[in-house]
Amino acid sequence: MLRTDINNDLYHSSKELSRSRASSLLSTSPLHVRQQMLNPNPSTPALVMGGCFHTAVLEPMKLDEEFGEKPAEIDGYGPRTNAYKEAFKEMENEYANKQWLSPSEFNTCMEMAGAALDNPILKDYMSDLDTIIEGTGYFDFEGADCKVRPDIYVPGAEVVIDLKSTQDASEKGFARSIRKFGYDFQACWYLEGLKRMGYNPKTFIFVAVEKAPPYANACYTLSAYDIARQMEPMRRACRIWKECIDTDVWPGYADELKTLDLTNDWHRLSMQEVAKKFNVGRHFVYKIVEKYAIETKYIANKRTVDLNDFAMALKWDAEGKEVA
């Protein structure tokens, strides 16, 4: 069952396989994952803001305990003065568990939280009496010990909800984020994990909130097909994890000599060649590549893109213009 007595720090420090670590096993290597486990990256301002935003929406009663707004002045002294720095250091020592944000960062988090809480879909599910917020659960998959911590789970409605801060919460924009950050893998991981714990989740909803005014937001879900496609990657990640845990061997890339296969690069063209083929300007090609996060590869010192990827991006762009 999902437990609400496990805080975020304890969840992240436990040894079970999380969704993010499973994704890293597939996108990098077990050796890279092991390095990150032994030497965790320090928190970044973006992560702190993300945490503050989540807490403000989901657990506002904990906000003052976990996050603080740096004062603009202390005893009349500004942030650049030694007096301010010394006084603020005392504040950090006094509230050792607090993470601090600048006034503008803190205000942004509060504005984003307010916009999210005004979303009628999120508001409706959060008002459900059996809603479980920040619940932690453990499950077994392919012999691997795994864990999950959905932002919100509503057992009666059989709905999982995940908050996402984003640059672009439009339909096309957030679809790009799903592809770029593997949110479809996350949806599969959460839904399958909850099923293995005895729940019956049927829908996964993303609440996407933009990070800048007017803090526009929207709710999205994925098709059963797109989620089901992530089952095999989930199985593969869990098998890799179990093997590494059982043997304490964390391989990097292949040890044996491998021959690189470049035959798949026949359908790649340089930016200039793409512009000529599709009868568009080079500036437009770069714009589409950036807008839809198309993967590029350097071949013979030329930056190339996959023709199929570019054609699909053009289709998305045309559909967007038609909708507009």
C-alpha positions as CSV (number, residue, x, y, z in Angstrom):
1,M,0.0,0.0,0.0
2,L,1.0,3.6,-0.5
3,R,2.5,5.1,2.7
4,T,2.4,8.8,3.6
5,D,4.7,8.5,6.5
6,I,7.9,8.4,4.4
7,N,9.3,11.9,3.6
8,N,10.9,12.8,0.3
9,D,14.5,12.5,1.5
10,L,14.0,9.0,2.9
11,Y,12.3,8.0,-0.3
12,H,15.2,9.2,-2.5
13,S,17.9,7.7,-0.2
14,S,16.3,4.2,-0.1
15,K,18.0,1.4,-2.2
16,E,15.0,0.4,-4.4
17,L,15.0,1.2,-8.1
18,S,13.2,4.4,-8.9
19,R,11.7,5.5,-12.3
20,S,14.4,8.2,-12.8
21,R,17.2,5.7,-12.1
22,A,15.6,3.1,-14.4
23,S,15.6,5.7,-17.1
24,S,19.3,6.4,-16.6
25,L,20.1,2.7,-16.8
26,L,18.7,2.8,-20.3
27,S,19.9,6.2,-21.5
28,T,23.5,5.9,-20.1
29,S,24.9,2.8,-18.5
30,P,25.0,1.0,-15.1
31,L,28.5,2.4,-14.6
32,H,27.2,5.9,-14.9
33,V,24.3,5.1,-12.6
34,R,26.7,3.7,-10.0
35,Q,28.8,6.8,-10.2
36,Q,25.8,9.0,-9.6
37,M,24.7,6.8,-6.6
38,L,28.1,7.2,-5.0
39,N,28.5,10.9,-5.9
40,P,25.1,12.5,-6.0
41,N,24.9,15.8,-7.9
42,P,24.3,18.8,-5.7
43,S,20.9,20.4,-5.8
44,T,20.4,23.1,-8.4
45,P,18.2,26.2,-8.3
46,A,15.8,24.6,-10.8
47,L,15.4,21.5,-8.6
48,V,14.8,23.7,-5.5
49,M,12.2,25.6,-7.4
50,G,10.6,22.4,-8.6
51,G,10.4,21.1,-5.0
52,C,9.0,24.4,-3.7
53,F,6.3,24.4,-6.4
54,H,5.3,20.8,-5.6
55,T,5.2,21.4,-1.9
56,A,3.1,24.6,-2.4
57,V,0.5,22.7,-4.4
58,L,0.5,19.3,-2.7
59,E,1.6,19.9,0.9
60,P,1.3,23.6,1.7
61,M,1.4,22.9,5.4
62,K,5.1,21.9,5.0
63,L,6.1,24.9,2.9
64,D,7.4,27.1,5.7
65,E,9.3,24.2,7.2
66,E,11.0,23.2,4.0
67,F,11.5,26.4,2.0
68,G,12.2,30.0,2.7
69,E,12.4,33.3,0.8
70,K,15.7,35.0,1.2
71,P,15.1,38.5,2.7
72,A,15.8,41.4,0.5
73,E,17.6,43.1,3.4
74,I,18.7,42.2,6.9
75,D,19.0,45.0,9.4
76,G,19.2,47.4,6.5
77,Y,22.1,45.6,4.8
78,G,21.8,44.3,1.2
79,P,22.8,40.8,-0.1
80,R,26.2,42.0,-1.3
81,T,27.4,43.2,2.1
82,N,29.4,41.1,4.5
83,A,26.9,41.9,7.3
84,Y,24.1,40.4,5.2
85,K,26.1,37.3,4.3
86,E,27.0,36.7,7.9
87,A,23.4,37.2,9.2
88,F,22.0,35.0,6.4
89,K,24.5,32.3,7.3
90,E,23.1,32.3,10.8
91,M,19.6,31.9,9.4
92,E,20.8,28.9,7.4
93,N,22.3,27.3,10.5
94,E,19.2,28.0,12.5
95,Y,16.9,26.5,9.9
96,A,19.2,23.7,8.6
97,N,16.5,21.8,6.8
98,K,15.2,24.8,4.9
99,Q,16.0,25.4,1.2
100,W,16.2,29.0,0.3
101,L,15.0,30.8,-2.8
102,S,15.5,34.4,-4.0
103,P,12.4,36.6,-3.7
104,S,11.7,36.3,-7.5
105,E,12.2,32.5,-7.5
106,F,9.9,32.1,-4.5
107,N,7.3,34.4,-6.0
108,T,7.4,32.4,-9.3
109,C,6.8,29.2,-7.3
110,M,3.8,30.7,-5.5
111,E,2.3,32.1,-8.8
112,M,2.7,28.7,-10.5
113,A,1.1,26.9,-7.5
114,G,-1.8,29.3,-7.5
115,A,-2.3,28.7,-11.3
116,A,-2.2,25.0,-10.8
117,L,-4.6,25.0,-7.9
118,D,-7.1,27.0,-10.1
119,N,-7.1,24.2,-12.7
120,P,-10.5,22.7,-12.5
121,I,-9.4,19.1,-13.2
122,L,-6.7,19.2,-10.5
123,K,-9.0,21.0,-8.1
124,D,-11.7,18.3,-8.6
125,Y,-9.4,15.4,-7.9
126,M,-7.6,17.0,-5.0
127,S,-11.0,17.5,-3.3
128,D,-11.7,13.8,-3.4
129,L,-11.8,12.4,0.1
130,D,-9.7,9.3,-0.6
131,T,-6.9,11.2,-2.5
132,I,-3.4,10.1,-1.5
133,I,-0.8,12.8,-1.8
134,E,3.0,12.0,-2.0
135,G,2.4,8.4,-1.1
136,T,5.4,6.0,-1.3
137,G,5.0,2.4,-2.5
138,Y,7.3,-0.6,-3.1
139,F,6.9,-3.4,-5.7
140,D,8.7,-6.2,-7.4
141,F,9.1,-6.3,-11.2
142,E,11.3,-8.8,-13.1
143,G,12.8,-9.7,-9.7
144,A,14.0,-6.2,-9.0
145,D,13.0,-4.2,-5.9
146,C,11.4,-1.0,-7.1
147,K,9.7,2.0,-5.7
148,V,7.2,4.7,-6.8
149,R,6.0,8.0,-5.4
150,P,3.1,9.5,-7.3
151,D,2.3,13.1,-6.6
152,I,-1.4,12.3,-6.4
153,Y,-3.3,9.0,-6.5
154,V,-7.1,8.9,-6.3
155,P,-8.1,5.2,-5.8
156,G,-11.8,5.8,-6.3
157,A,-11.3,7.5,-9.6
158,E,-8.3,5.2,-10.5
159,V,-6.3,8.2,-11.5
160,V,-2.6,9.1,-11.1
161,I,-1.7,12.8,-11.3
162,D,1.8,14.2,-11.8
163,L,2.7,17.9,-11.6
164,K,5.2,19.2,-14.2
165,S,6.7,22.6,-14.5
166,T,7.5,23.4,-18.1
167,Q,8.5,26.1,-20.6
168,D,5.6,25.4,-22.9
169,A,2.4,23.8,-21.7
170,S,0.7,23.9,-25.1
171,E,-0.3,20.6,-26.6
172,K,2.6,20.5,-29.1
173,G,5.0,22.0,-26.5
174,F,4.3,19.4,-23.8
175,A,4.3,16.6,-26.3
176,R,7.9,17.5,-27.1
177,S,8.7,17.5,-23.3
178,I,7.2,14.0,-23.1
179,R,9.4,12.7,-25.9
180,K,12.5,14.6,-24.6
181,F,12.3,13.6,-20.9
182,G,10.7,10.2,-21.2
183,Y,7.5,11.0,-19.4
184,D,5.7,8.2,-21.2
185,F,8.2,5.8,-19.5
186,Q,7.3,7.5,-16.2
187,A,3.6,6.9,-16.8
188,C,4.2,3.3,-17.5
189,W,6.4,2.9,-14.4
190,Y,3.8,4.5,-12.1
191,L,0.8,2.6,-13.5
192,E,2.5,-0.8,-13.5
193,G,4.0,-0.2,-10.1
194,L,0.6,0.6,-8.5
195,K,-1.0,-2.4,-10.2
196,R,1.6,-4.6,-8.6
197,M,0.8,-3.1,-5.2
198,G,-2.9,-4.1,-5.6
199,Y,-4.3,-0.9,-6.9
200,N,-6.2,-0.5,-10.2
201,P,-5.0,2.7,-11.8
202,K,-6.4,3.4,-15.3
203,T,-5.5,6.9,-16.2
204,F,-2.3,9.0,-15.8
205,I,-2.7,12.7,-16.0
206,F,0.0,15.3,-16.4
207,V,-0.7,18.8,-15.0
208,A,1.7,21.0,-17.0
209,V,2.3,24.5,-15.6
210,E,4.4,27.1,-17.4
211,K,7.3,28.7,-15.5
212,A,6.6,32.3,-16.7
213,P,3.6,34.6,-16.6
214,P,0.8,34.1,-17.2
215,Y,1.6,30.6,-15.9
216,A,-0.7,29.0,-18.4
217,N,-1.5,25.3,-17.6
218,A,-3.2,22.3,-19.0
219,C,-3.9,18.6,-18.3
220,Y,-2.9,15.8,-20.6
221,T,-3.0,12.1,-20.7
222,L,-1.5,9.4,-23.0
223,S,-3.0,6.7,-25.0
224,A,-2.9,3.1,-23.8
225,Y,-0.7,2.3,-26.8
226,D,1.9,4.9,-26.0
227,I,2.1,3.7,-22.4
228,A,2.2,0.0,-23.4
229,R,5.2,0.7,-25.6
230,Q,7.2,1.4,-22.5
231,M,6.6,-2.0,-20.9
232,E,9.6,-3.6,-22.6
233,P,12.0,-0.8,-21.7
234,M,10.7,-1.1,-18.1
235,R,11.4,-4.8,-18.1
236,R,14.8,-4.3,-19.6
237,A,15.8,-1.7,-17.0
238,C,14.6,-3.9,-14.1
239,R,16.6,-6.9,-15.4
240,I,19.7,-4.8,-15.7
241,W,19.2,-3.5,-12.2
242,K,18.7,-6.9,-10.7
243,E,21.8,-8.3,-12.4
244,C,23.9,-5.4,-11.1
245,I,22.6,-5.7,-7.6
246,D,23.1,-9.5,-7.6
247,T,26.6,-9.5,-9.0
248,D,27.8,-6.0,-7.9
249,V,29.1,-5.6,-11.4
250,W,28.2,-2.3,-13.0
251,P,29.2,-2.4,-16.7
252,G,29.8,0.6,-18.8
253,Y,29.8,0.3,-22.6
254,A,30.6,-2.9,-24.4
255,D,34.0,-4.5,-23.4
256,E,34.4,-6.4,-26.7
257,L,35.5,-4.9,-30.0
258,K,32.5,-3.7,-32.0
259,T,32.1,-2.7,-35.6
260,L,30.1,0.5,-35.9
261,D,27.3,0.3,-38.4
262,L,26.9,3.5,-40.3
263,T,24.5,2.1,-42.9
264,N,21.6,3.8,-41.1
265,D,23.1,7.2,-41.8
266,W,22.1,7.1,-45.5
267,H,18.9,8.9,-44.7
268,R,20.6,11.8,-42.9
269,L,21.3,15.1,-44.6
270,S,23.2,18.2,-43.6
271,M,21.2,21.3,-42.7
272,Q,21.9,22.9,-46.0
273,E,20.8,19.7,-47.9
274,V,17.6,19.5,-45.8
275,A,16.8,23.1,-46.7
276,K,17.3,22.3,-50.4
277,K,15.3,19.1,-50.3
278,F,12.3,20.6,-48.6
279,N,12.6,24.0,-50.4
280,V,12.9,26.0,-47.2
281,G,15.5,28.4,-45.8
282,R,18.3,27.2,-43.6
283,H,17.1,29.5,-40.8
284,F,13.8,27.7,-40.9
285,V,15.5,24.3,-40.7
286,Y,17.4,25.3,-37.6
287,K,14.1,26.7,-36.1
288,I,12.3,23.4,-36.7
289,V,15.2,21.3,-35.3
290,E,15.2,23.4,-32.1
291,K,11.5,23.7,-31.8
292,Y,10.9,20.0,-31.9
293,A,14.1,18.9,-30.3
294,I,15.2,16.8,-33.3
295,E,18.3,14.8,-32.7
296,T,21.3,15.9,-34.8
297,K,24.5,14.1,-35.5
298,Y,27.8,15.3,-36.9
299,I,29.0,13.3,-39.9
300,A,32.2,14.3,-41.7
301,N,32.1,17.6,-39.8
302,K,28.5,18.3,-41.0
303,R,25.6,18.6,-38.7
304,T,22.9,16.3,-40.0
305,V,19.3,15.3,-39.2
306,D,17.2,12.3,-40.0
307,L,14.9,12.9,-42.9
308,N,12.0,11.1,-41.3
309,D,12.4,13.0,-38.1
310,F,12.4,16.3,-40.0
311,A,9.4,15.4,-42.1
312,M,7.4,14.4,-39.0
313,A,8.4,17.7,-37.4
314,L,7.2,19.6,-40.5
315,K,3.9,17.7,-40.2
316,W,3.5,18.7,-36.6
317,D,4.3,22.3,-37.4
318,A,1.8,22.4,-40.3
319,E,-0.9,20.9,-38.1
320,G,-0.2,23.5,-35.5
321,K,-0.5,26.3,-38.0
322,E,-3.8,24.8,-39.3
323,V,-5.2,24.7,-35.7
324,A,-4.1,28.3,-35.2
